[in-house]
Amino acid sequence: CNGCPSSIASSSMVAQIVSGRSLDQALTLTSEDVLLLLDGLPEGKGYYAELAVQALRNALSSEVKT
C-alpha cells in the first residue's frame, strides 16, 4: 500500500500476528481481531482491517494451490 496510515497499520498488524503461526492458525484471523489489537481505527477506516485480512487469505490460498 502507499501512504494510508490505517492501511499500513492494519497490514503491519496482520503480518505481526501471523508471523510464526501455522497456516491453519493464520486462517482463523478476523478483521475484528485486527481492530481489537490496534485499539480501533479512525472512523470510516475500519474496512482497512478487512482488506488486510482478505489479502492474507488470498496470499495463503495461492500458497496452498501451488
VMD Tcl script that builds the backbone (N, CA, C; Angstrom):
set m [mol new atoms 198]
animate dup $m
set s [atomselect $m all]
$s set {name element resname resid chain x y z} {
  {N N CYS 1 A 0.842 -1.161 0.000}
  {CA C CYS 1 A 0.000 0.000 0.000}
  {C C CYS 1 A 0.891 1.229 0.000}
  {N N ASN 2 A 0.302 2.337 -0.333}
  {CA C ASN 2 A 1.097 3.550 -0.454}
  {C C ASN 2 A 0.452 4.678 0.328}
  {N N GLY 3 A 0.915 4.905 1.527}
  {CA C GLY 3 A 0.577 6.125 2.206}
  {C C GLY 3 A -0.499 6.147 3.269}
  {N N CYS 4 A -1.535 5.356 3.185}
  {CA C CYS 4 A -2.625 5.460 4.149}
  {C C CYS 4 A -2.211 4.829 5.486}
  {N N PRO 5 A -2.118 5.621 6.544}
  {CA C PRO 5 A -1.686 5.088 7.839}
  {C C PRO 5 A -2.567 3.947 8.354}
  {N N SER 6 A -3.871 4.018 8.127}
  {CA C SER 6 A -4.757 2.948 8.596}
  {C C SER 6 A -4.505 1.643 7.846}
  {N N SER 7 A -4.237 1.737 6.573}
  {CA C SER 7 A -3.932 0.551 5.778}
  {C C SER 7 A -2.582 -0.037 6.177}
  {N N ILE 8 A -1.615 0.835 6.380}
  {CA C ILE 8 A -0.284 0.382 6.793}
  {C C ILE 8 A -0.351 -0.278 8.168}
  {N N ALA 9 A -1.063 0.342 9.103}
  {CA C ALA 9 A -1.192 -0.225 10.448}
  {C C ALA 9 A -1.878 -1.584 10.412}
  {N N SER 10 A -2.942 -1.690 9.624}
  {CA C SER 10 A -3.683 -2.961 9.533}
  {C C SER 10 A -2.828 -4.064 8.936}
  {N N SER 11 A -2.172 -3.777 7.837}
  {CA C SER 11 A -1.357 -4.817 7.199}
  {C C SER 11 A -0.150 -5.177 8.053}
  {N N SER 12 A 0.415 -4.208 8.732}
  {CA C SER 12 A 1.535 -4.489 9.628}
  {C C SER 12 A 1.098 -5.372 10.796}
  {N N MET 13 A -0.063 -5.089 11.354}
  {CA C MET 13 A -0.579 -5.896 12.459}
  {C C MET 13 A -0.851 -7.324 12.001}
  {N N VAL 14 A -1.422 -7.487 10.826}
  {CA C VAL 14 A -1.664 -8.828 10.291}
  {C C VAL 14 A -0.344 -9.582 10.159}
  {N N ALA 15 A 0.665 -8.939 9.622}
  {CA C ALA 15 A 1.974 -9.582 9.467}
  {C C ALA 15 A 2.547 -9.993 10.819}
  {N N GLN 16 A 2.423 -9.139 11.821}
  {CA C GLN 16 A 2.937 -9.457 13.155}
  {C C GLN 16 A 2.181 -10.624 13.774}
  {N N ILE 17 A 0.875 -10.627 13.609}
  {CA C ILE 17 A 0.051 -11.671 14.216}
  {C C ILE 17 A 0.365 -13.039 13.624}
  {N N VAL 18 A 0.493 -13.135 12.314}
  {CA C VAL 18 A 0.644 -14.452 11.687}
  {C C VAL 18 A 2.088 -14.936 11.631}
  {N N SER 19 A 3.015 -14.073 11.927}
  {CA C SER 19 A 4.425 -14.476 11.898}
  {C C SER 19 A 4.656 -15.636 12.873}
  {N N GLY 20 A 5.163 -16.735 12.353}
  {CA C GLY 20 A 5.446 -17.909 13.169}
  {C C GLY 20 A 4.243 -18.811 13.422}
  {N N ARG 21 A 3.107 -18.470 12.879}
  {CA C ARG 21 A 1.898 -19.269 13.075}
  {C C ARG 21 A 1.749 -20.293 11.940}
  {N N SER 22 A 0.991 -21.327 12.220}
  {CA C SER 22 A 0.706 -22.319 11.181}
  {C C SER 22 A -0.307 -21.731 10.195}
  {N N LEU 23 A -0.447 -22.370 9.060}
  {CA C LEU 23 A -1.417 -21.949 8.061}
  {C C LEU 23 A -2.820 -21.953 8.645}
  {N N ASP 24 A -3.164 -23.008 9.350}
  {CA C ASP 24 A -4.498 -23.093 9.950}
  {C C ASP 24 A -4.728 -21.974 10.961}
  {N N GLN 25 A -3.724 -21.669 11.761}
  {CA C GLN 25 A -3.862 -20.582 12.732}
  {C C GLN 25 A -4.016 -19.236 12.029}
  {N N ALA 26 A -3.245 -19.021 10.993}
  {CA C ALA 26 A -3.302 -17.755 10.264}
  {C C ALA 26 A -4.673 -17.558 9.634}
  {N N LEU 27 A -5.278 -18.627 9.167}
  {CA C LEU 27 A -6.574 -18.524 8.503}
  {C C LEU 27 A -7.722 -18.219 9.460}
  {N N THR 28 A -7.496 -18.337 10.752}
  {CA C THR 28 A -8.548 -18.026 11.721}
  {C C THR 28 A -8.598 -16.537 12.055}
  {N N LEU 29 A -7.633 -15.765 11.606}
  {CA C LEU 29 A -7.592 -14.341 11.891}
  {C C LEU 29 A -8.790 -13.618 11.276}
  {N N THR 30 A -9.386 -12.723 12.035}
  {CA C THR 30 A -10.514 -11.932 11.532}
  {C C THR 30 A -10.181 -10.445 11.597}
  {N N SER 31 A -10.950 -9.663 10.876}
  {CA C SER 31 A -10.754 -8.217 10.913}
  {C C SER 31 A -11.057 -7.673 12.309}
  {N N GLU 32 A -11.965 -8.309 13.024}
  {CA C GLU 32 A -12.266 -7.891 14.389}
  {C C GLU 32 A -11.052 -8.074 15.292}
  {N N ASP 33 A -10.288 -9.164 15.079}
  {CA C ASP 33 A -9.054 -9.377 15.835}
  {C C ASP 33 A -8.073 -8.232 15.583}
  {N N VAL 34 A -7.929 -7.865 14.329}
  {CA C VAL 34 A -7.000 -6.804 13.953}
  {C C VAL 34 A -7.433 -5.486 14.582}
  {N N LEU 35 A -8.716 -5.164 14.488}
  {CA C LEU 35 A -9.219 -3.921 15.073}
  {C C LEU 35 A -9.037 -3.896 16.581}
  {N N LEU 36 A -9.245 -5.020 17.230}
  {CA C LEU 36 A -9.067 -5.101 18.671}
  {C C LEU 36 A -7.609 -4.838 19.049}
  {N N LEU 37 A -6.692 -5.482 18.344}
  {CA C LEU 37 A -5.275 -5.312 18.658}
  {C C LEU 37 A -4.756 -3.921 18.315}
  {N N LEU 38 A -5.369 -3.282 17.344}
  {CA C LEU 38 A -4.990 -1.907 17.002}
  {C C LEU 38 A -5.699 -0.887 17.888}
  {N N ASP 39 A -6.595 -1.367 18.741}
  {CA C ASP 39 A -7.423 -0.476 19.556}
  {C C ASP 39 A -8.263 0.426 18.662}
  {N N GLY 40 A -8.736 -0.168 17.564}
  {CA C GLY 40 A -9.590 0.538 16.621}
  {C C GLY 40 A -8.816 1.328 15.587}
  {N N LEU 41 A -9.557 1.850 14.640}
  {CA C LEU 41 A -9.030 2.733 13.598}
  {C C LEU 41 A -9.940 3.957 13.543}
  {N N PRO 42 A -9.480 5.025 12.920}
  {CA C PRO 42 A -10.337 6.212 12.816}
  {C C PRO 42 A -11.668 5.884 12.136}
  {N N GLU 43 A -12.670 6.678 12.459}
  {CA C GLU 43 A -13.996 6.487 11.881}
  {C C GLU 43 A -13.920 6.439 10.355}
  {N N GLY 44 A -14.569 5.442 9.795}
  {CA C GLY 44 A -14.590 5.283 8.344}
  {C C GLY 44 A -13.394 4.538 7.779}
  {N N LYS 45 A -12.471 4.112 8.625}
  {CA C LYS 45 A -11.264 3.425 8.147}
  {C C LYS 45 A -11.207 1.952 8.565}
  {N N GLY 46 A -12.222 1.476 9.251}
  {CA C GLY 46 A -12.230 0.101 9.743}
  {C C GLY 46 A -12.135 -0.942 8.646}
  {N N TYR 47 A -12.573 -0.598 7.448}
  {CA C TYR 47 A -12.533 -1.569 6.355}
  {C C TYR 47 A -11.100 -1.945 5.960}
  {N N TYR 48 A -10.130 -1.143 6.364}
  {CA C TYR 48 A -8.750 -1.499 6.059}
  {C C TYR 48 A -8.312 -2.765 6.789}
  {N N ALA 49 A -8.876 -3.012 7.953}
  {CA C ALA 49 A -8.582 -4.261 8.656}
  {C C ALA 49 A -9.103 -5.441 7.842}
  {N N GLU 50 A -10.289 -5.299 7.293}
  {CA C GLU 50 A -10.859 -6.367 6.452}
  {C C GLU 50 A -10.025 -6.570 5.194}
  {N N LEU 51 A -9.583 -5.490 4.582}
  {CA C LEU 51 A -8.737 -5.614 3.385}
  {C C LEU 51 A -7.438 -6.344 3.697}
  {N N ALA 52 A -6.843 -6.051 4.842}
  {CA C ALA 52 A -5.588 -6.709 5.215}
  {C C ALA 52 A -5.787 -8.207 5.447}
  {N N VAL 53 A -6.874 -8.548 6.122}
  {CA C VAL 53 A -7.175 -9.966 6.363}
  {C C VAL 53 A -7.475 -10.675 5.047}
  {N N GLN 54 A -8.216 -10.023 4.173}
  {CA C GLN 54 A -8.536 -10.633 2.881}
  {C C GLN 54 A -7.276 -10.816 2.033}
  {N N ALA 55 A -6.367 -9.871 2.090}
  {CA C ALA 55 A -5.101 -10.009 1.357}
  {C C ALA 55 A -4.312 -11.201 1.883}
  {N N LEU 56 A -4.313 -11.379 3.196}
  {CA C LEU 56 A -3.642 -12.536 3.789}
  {C C LEU 56 A -4.274 -13.829 3.285}
  {N N ARG 57 A -5.590 -13.898 3.319}
  {CA C ARG 57 A -6.278 -15.113 2.860}
  {C C ARG 57 A -6.016 -15.386 1.382}
  {N N ASN 58 A -5.988 -14.331 0.588}
  {CA C ASN 58 A -5.675 -14.506 -0.831}
  {C C ASN 58 A -4.267 -15.048 -1.016}
  {N N ALA 59 A -3.327 -14.501 -0.279}
  {CA C ALA 59 A -1.941 -14.959 -0.377}
  {C C ALA 59 A -1.804 -16.410 0.080}
  {N N LEU 60 A -2.468 -16.750 1.171}
  {CA C LEU 60 A -2.373 -18.117 1.687}
  {C C LEU 60 A -3.070 -19.109 0.777}
  {N N SER 61 A -4.176 -18.714 0.170}
  {CA C SER 61 A -4.852 -19.642 -0.747}
  {C C SER 61 A -4.009 -19.857 -1.988}
  {N N SER 62 A -3.264 -18.854 -2.423}
  {CA C SER 62 A -2.344 -19.017 -3.543}
  {C C SER 62 A -1.240 -19.982 -3.178}
  {N N GLU 63 A -0.755 -19.894 -1.942}
  {CA C GLU 63 A 0.319 -20.765 -1.470}
  {C C GLU 63 A -0.150 -22.213 -1.410}
  {N N VAL 64 A -1.379 -22.438 -0.989}
  {CA C VAL 64 A -1.922 -23.786 -0.864}
  {C C VAL 64 A -2.090 -24.414 -2.242}
  {N N LYS 65 A -2.461 -23.629 -3.240}
  {CA C LYS 65 A -2.714 -24.146 -4.584}
  {C C LYS 65 A -1.433 -24.534 -5.318}
  {N N THR 66 A -0.302 -23.932 -4.964}
  {CA C THR 66 A 0.943 -24.231 -5.689}
  {C C THR 66 A 1.678 -25.387 -5.105}
}
mol reanalyze $m
mol bondsrecalc $m
mol representation Tube
mol addrep $m
